Amino acid sequence: MSSFAIRDAEIRRFVRETFGLRGTLRLHRAALGLDLLRAPINVALAPVFLITQLTALLLRLIRLRRTSRWLASRQIFLTTAVAREVSVRLTGLFARLDELGAGTAASDEHRRRAIADYTGVRSAVSEITTSLIVLLCGYLIFHSATPGVVSLAPNVAGQIAQDSAARNFWAGETLGRAWYGTFPATIPAHRIVLTGIALSMVASVVTTFAGLVADPVQRALGIHRRRLHRLLARLDRRAESGLAPEHIAARTGDIVDAAFALLRAFRG
């Protein structure tokens, strides 16, 4: 059996056991704890990570390779229990491939860096999954595009304000709904901010467990398998991983979310 065939067989087994429905359920048991606090911090640190990686890429382009490698290797995110568990399992996969003669000759440092990159990409995919869930909820409930919490918060705050005003209307709730359906209730700015904070907390919990949905879907589409093959190929070449498109997609979602919120504000 060729080296590639051995790798493919082991990767398929790894993906099935780790990211299948049962596997991801076992994996996310580790999230029931401090990960619920780490997740929102990591979401807040994501823009810092993107800026760091883009700066490292720029330094590499101007041939400041040593500084670029140092900056790219900085640990920005807090290590979650789920990420730690994935790291342990990936280390086991590498050891298994070494035993079968299909491993990589990359150094332990390169392997650790590749594993960290892989877990970072999983976090970015979880953020993308959360954004898609928020977008779907906004469309189904408010019939508007809400690619993130920033654009969803005014809708939720507005609905709460409408319901509260209708209930307290002097002529009764039924006439209150008719009145405020024509003349919408005023939404205080602080209520939108508080609603955004509350929604951000809920979104961070969703992000923590988004892998329960994202992992089986990616397994079915072969994304996990192809990503692991690319990871091993980079280790064979001892190449730098660079900035994964998943990180760019996650931050693009944030930018689009902010743009929708600004557009809504300008329209009044």
C-alpha positions as CSV (number, residue, x, y, z in Angstrom):
1,M,0.0,0.0,0.0
2,S,1.3,3.4,-0.9
3,S,2.1,6.1,1.6
4,F,-0.8,8.2,0.3
5,A,-3.2,5.3,0.6
6,I,-2.2,4.7,4.2
7,R,-2.6,8.3,5.0
8,D,-6.0,8.5,3.4
9,A,-7.2,5.4,5.2
10,E,-6.0,6.7,8.6
11,I,-7.4,10.2,7.9
12,R,-10.8,8.7,7.0
13,R,-10.8,6.7,10.3
14,F,-9.7,9.7,12.3
15,V,-12.4,12.0,10.7
16,R,-15.1,9.4,11.3
17,E,-14.2,8.8,14.9
18,T,-13.6,12.5,15.8
19,F,-16.0,14.5,13.6
20,G,-18.8,12.1,13.0
21,L,-22.0,12.7,14.9
22,R,-21.1,10.4,17.9
23,G,-17.5,11.6,17.7
24,T,-18.3,15.3,17.9
25,L,-20.8,14.7,20.7
26,R,-18.0,13.1,22.7
27,L,-15.6,15.9,21.7
28,H,-17.9,18.7,22.9
29,R,-18.4,17.2,26.3
30,A,-15.2,19.1,27.1
31,A,-16.9,22.4,26.3
32,L,-19.2,22.1,29.3
33,G,-17.1,24.2,31.6
34,L,-14.6,27.1,31.2
35,D,-14.9,27.0,27.4
36,L,-18.2,28.9,27.9
37,L,-16.0,31.8,29.2
38,R,-13.1,31.3,26.8
39,A,-15.3,31.3,23.6
40,P,-16.5,35.0,23.8
41,I,-12.9,36.1,24.6
42,N,-11.6,34.2,21.6
43,V,-14.3,35.8,19.4
44,A,-13.2,39.2,20.6
45,L,-9.6,38.3,19.9
46,A,-10.3,37.2,16.4
47,P,-9.7,40.6,14.7
48,V,-6.4,40.8,16.6
49,F,-5.4,37.4,15.2
50,L,-6.4,38.5,11.6
51,I,-4.3,41.7,11.9
52,T,-1.3,39.7,13.3
53,Q,-1.5,37.2,10.4
54,L,-1.8,39.9,7.7
55,T,1.1,41.7,9.2
56,A,3.2,38.5,9.2
57,L,2.2,38.0,5.5
58,L,3.3,41.5,4.7
59,L,6.7,41.0,6.5
60,R,7.2,37.8,4.5
61,L,6.6,39.6,1.2
62,I,9.2,42.2,2.0
63,R,11.6,39.3,3.0
64,L,11.7,39.9,6.7
65,R,11.1,36.1,7.1
66,R,12.4,35.7,10.7
67,T,10.2,38.5,12.0
68,S,7.3,37.1,10.0
69,R,7.7,33.6,11.5
70,W,8.0,35.0,15.0
71,L,4.8,37.1,14.6
72,A,2.8,34.3,12.9
73,S,3.7,31.9,15.7
74,R,2.3,34.1,18.4
75,Q,-0.5,32.5,20.4
76,I,-3.4,34.9,20.2
77,F,-6.4,32.7,21.2
78,L,-7.0,31.1,24.5
79,T,-6.7,27.4,24.3
80,T,-10.2,25.8,24.8
81,A,-10.7,22.3,26.2
82,V,-12.2,21.2,22.8
83,A,-9.2,22.6,20.9
84,R,-6.9,20.8,23.4
85,E,-8.8,17.5,22.8
86,V,-8.5,17.9,19.0
87,S,-4.8,18.6,19.4
88,V,-4.3,15.4,21.4
89,R,-6.1,13.4,18.8
90,L,-4.2,15.0,16.0
91,T,-0.9,14.2,17.8
92,G,-2.1,10.6,18.0
93,L,-2.9,10.6,14.3
94,F,0.6,11.8,13.5
95,A,2.1,9.1,15.8
96,R,0.0,6.4,14.1
97,L,1.2,7.5,10.7
98,D,4.8,7.5,11.9
99,E,4.3,3.9,13.0
100,L,2.9,2.9,9.6
101,G,5.8,4.6,7.8
102,A,3.5,7.2,6.2
103,G,4.3,10.1,8.6
104,T,6.0,13.4,8.0
105,A,9.6,14.3,8.7
106,A,8.6,17.7,10.0
107,S,10.0,18.7,13.4
108,D,7.9,18.7,16.5
109,E,7.7,22.5,16.4
110,H,6.3,22.5,12.9
111,R,3.8,19.8,13.9
112,R,2.7,21.8,17.0
113,R,2.3,24.9,14.8
114,A,0.3,23.0,12.2
115,I,-2.0,21.6,14.9
116,A,-2.6,25.0,16.3
117,D,-3.4,26.3,12.9
118,Y,-5.9,23.5,12.4
119,T,-7.7,24.1,15.7
120,G,-7.8,27.9,14.8
121,V,-9.5,27.1,11.5
122,R,-12.1,25.0,13.4
123,S,-12.8,28.0,15.6
124,A,-13.3,30.2,12.5
125,V,-15.7,27.6,11.0
126,S,-17.7,27.7,14.3
127,E,-17.9,31.5,14.0
128,I,-19.1,31.2,10.4
129,T,-21.7,28.6,11.5
130,T,-23.0,31.0,14.1
131,S,-23.2,33.8,11.6
132,L,-25.3,31.5,9.3
133,I,-27.6,30.6,12.2
134,V,-28.1,34.3,13.0
135,L,-28.7,35.1,9.4
136,L,-31.3,32.4,9.2
137,C,-33.0,33.5,12.4
138,G,-33.1,37.1,11.2
139,Y,-34.7,36.1,7.9
140,L,-37.3,33.8,9.4
141,I,-38.3,36.0,12.3
142,F,-37.7,39.6,10.9
143,H,-37.6,38.9,7.2
144,S,-34.4,40.9,6.9
145,A,-30.7,40.1,6.4
146,T,-28.9,39.9,9.7
147,P,-25.4,38.4,9.1
148,G,-24.4,39.0,12.7
149,V,-25.3,40.2,16.2
150,V,-24.7,43.9,15.4
151,S,-27.4,43.9,12.7
152,L,-29.7,41.6,14.6
153,A,-29.7,43.6,17.9
154,P,-31.8,46.6,16.5
155,N,-34.5,44.2,15.2
156,V,-34.7,42.3,18.6
157,A,-34.7,45.6,20.6
158,G,-37.3,47.0,18.3
159,Q,-39.6,44.0,18.7
160,I,-39.2,44.1,22.5
161,A,-40.0,47.9,22.5
162,Q,-43.1,47.3,20.3
163,D,-44.4,44.6,22.5
164,S,-43.8,46.5,25.7
165,A,-45.4,49.7,24.3
166,A,-48.5,47.8,23.1
167,R,-49.0,46.1,26.4
168,N,-48.9,49.4,28.2
169,F,-51.1,51.3,25.7
170,W,-53.8,53.3,27.5
171,A,-56.6,51.8,25.3
172,G,-55.5,48.1,25.6
173,E,-53.0,45.9,23.9
174,T,-55.0,45.2,20.8
175,L,-55.4,48.8,19.9
176,G,-51.8,49.4,21.1
177,R,-50.5,46.9,18.5
178,A,-52.5,48.7,15.8
179,W,-51.3,52.1,16.9
180,Y,-47.6,51.1,17.2
181,G,-47.9,49.1,14.0
182,T,-48.5,52.5,12.3
183,F,-46.3,54.6,14.6
184,P,-43.4,52.5,15.8
185,A,-42.3,52.9,19.3
186,T,-39.0,54.7,20.0
187,I,-36.1,52.5,20.7
188,P,-33.6,54.0,23.2
189,A,-30.0,53.6,22.1
190,H,-29.0,52.0,25.4
191,R,-31.6,49.3,24.9
192,I,-30.0,48.4,21.5
193,V,-26.6,48.2,23.2
194,L,-27.9,46.1,26.1
195,T,-29.7,43.8,23.6
196,G,-26.5,43.5,21.6
197,I,-24.5,42.5,24.7
198,A,-27.1,39.9,25.6
199,L,-27.2,38.5,22.1
200,S,-23.4,38.4,22.0
201,M,-23.4,36.2,25.1
202,V,-25.9,33.9,23.5
203,A,-23.9,33.8,20.3
204,S,-20.7,32.9,22.2
205,V,-22.5,29.8,23.6
206,V,-23.8,28.9,20.1
207,T,-20.2,29.3,18.8
208,T,-18.9,27.0,21.5
209,F,-21.2,24.2,20.4
210,A,-21.4,25.1,16.7
211,G,-19.1,22.2,15.9
212,L,-22.0,19.8,16.7
213,V,-23.5,21.0,13.4
214,A,-20.4,22.0,11.5
215,D,-18.3,18.9,12.1
216,P,-20.7,16.3,10.7
217,V,-21.5,18.5,7.7
218,Q,-17.8,19.0,6.9
219,R,-17.2,15.3,7.3
220,A,-20.1,14.5,4.9
221,L,-18.7,17.0,2.4
222,G,-15.1,15.7,2.7
223,I,-13.8,19.0,4.0
224,H,-12.1,17.6,7.1
225,R,-10.4,14.9,5.1
226,R,-9.1,17.3,2.4
227,R,-8.0,19.8,5.1
228,L,-5.9,17.1,6.9
229,H,-4.3,16.0,3.6
230,R,-3.3,19.6,2.9
231,L,-1.9,19.9,6.4
232,L,0.3,16.8,6.0
233,A,1.4,18.0,2.5
234,R,2.5,21.4,4.0
235,L,4.4,19.5,6.7
236,D,6.1,17.4,4.1
237,R,7.3,20.6,2.3
238,R,8.0,22.3,5.7
239,A,6.0,25.2,4.3
240,E,4.3,27.9,6.3
241,S,0.5,27.5,6.6
242,G,-0.3,31.2,5.8
243,L,-3.7,32.7,6.5
244,A,-6.5,30.2,6.0
245,P,-9.5,31.4,4.0
246,E,-11.9,30.4,6.9
247,H,-10.4,33.2,9.0
248,I,-10.9,35.7,6.2
249,A,-14.5,34.5,5.6
250,A,-15.3,34.9,9.4
251,R,-13.9,38.4,9.5
252,T,-15.7,39.3,6.2
253,G,-18.9,38.3,7.9
254,D,-18.1,40.8,10.7
255,I,-17.5,43.6,8.2
256,V,-20.7,42.8,6.3
257,D,-22.6,42.7,9.6
258,A,-21.2,46.2,10.6
259,A,-22.1,47.5,7.1
260,F,-25.7,46.3,7.4
261,A,-26.0,48.0,10.8
262,L,-24.6,51.3,9.4
263,L,-27.0,51.2,6.5
264,R,-29.9,50.7,8.9
265,A,-28.7,53.6,11.0
266,F,-28.4,55.9,8.0
267,R,-31.9,54.9,6.9
268,G,-33.2,55.8,10.3
